[in-house]
Amino acid sequence: MIKAEIYFSESGNIVGFNISGHSGFSQAGTDIVCAAVSSAAYMTANTLTEVLGADVEIDVNDKLGIMRAFVSEKDIQRCSDILSGFKMHLILLEEMYSENIKVNYVEV
């Protein structure tokens, strides 16, 4: 199962995320749930860093299926819409594939 954590600040702003695991929906290379989550996570990370130029700490371990991203405090407002869209995408995937992905919310 993919475990997705959406990190929120005390004020309610999304400040980052952590994605880990494999969905188990299908074999590696043909798993549409893993592909959807990975694609969305990479697009989010690339949009934040390369398009917006935000200061984001990103850690990736493809072998273990882990991606973690934290937005610097100074860039949280600029990144809000992108992170909200990512959260919505994960929620929809969770609704469609509840046996394969779980989204949790963590206050940091």
N, C-alpha and C positions, 0 to 999 in steps of 0.2 A: 504494500500500500504506500502511496505517496502521502507524505505528511507535509502540509504547508502551514507555516506559521506567519501570520501577518502581525508585525510589530507596530504598536500604537504608543504615542507619548501620553503623558498624563492629561494633556489638553485635548486628546482625541485625534491628533494628526497621525497619519500613517508615516512611519519613519523607516520601514524596511521590511524584509521578509527572509524566510529560510525555507527552502524546499529540499526534501530529502526522501530517499527511497525510490522504489520502482513500483509501478502500479500492479503488475502481475496480470494485466488484461490480456496480454499476448506475449509471444516470444520477443526477445530483444531484436530491434530492427523492424518489427511489424506492429509494435504497440502504439496504438493511436492516442491513448491517454498520456503515456510518457511523452510522446511527440508534442502533443498539444501543450502540456505543462512546460516542457523544456523550451519550446518555441516562444511561448508567452513570457517566460522568465528572461530569456536572452534578449528578446525585443525590448522588454522593460528596462533591463540593465543598460543596453546599448542606447536607448532613447535618453535615459537619464544622463549618461556620461558623454555620449558623442553628439547628441542633438542639443540637449539643454546645457551641456558643459558643467553639470552639477558635480559637486564633490561627493562621491559615493564610494564607500569601502565595499569591494566585491571580492568574495572568496568562492572559487569553483573547484570541485573535484568531480570530474565527469565519471571517473572509474567507480566512485562510491555513490554517484547520483546526488550530489549535494551542491546547492548554490545558496549563498547568503549575501544579502545586500543591506547596507545601512547608509542612509542619507545623512550628510552632515547637518547639524542644526541650522546653519545659515541658509541651506537650500531646501529645507522641508516644504515651505510654502510653494516654491517654484515647481516642486516635484509632485505636489498633491494630486493633481488630475491624472497624471500617468499612473501613480500608485493606486489610485481609486479604480481606474480602469482595469488594472491587473487583478485587484481584489475581486471585482465583479466577474471577470473571466474565470477565476478559480472557483468562485461560488457556483457559477453555472455548470462548470465541469463536475463539481461535487454533486450537484443535483442530478446530473445525467449518469454519473459513474460513482455512486456512493460507496460501492464496494472496493473502489480502487484509489480514491483520493479523499482525504480528510483535511478540512481547513479549520485552523484554530486561531484564536486572537490572543495576543500576549501583550500586556502593558509593560513597557520597559522604562 
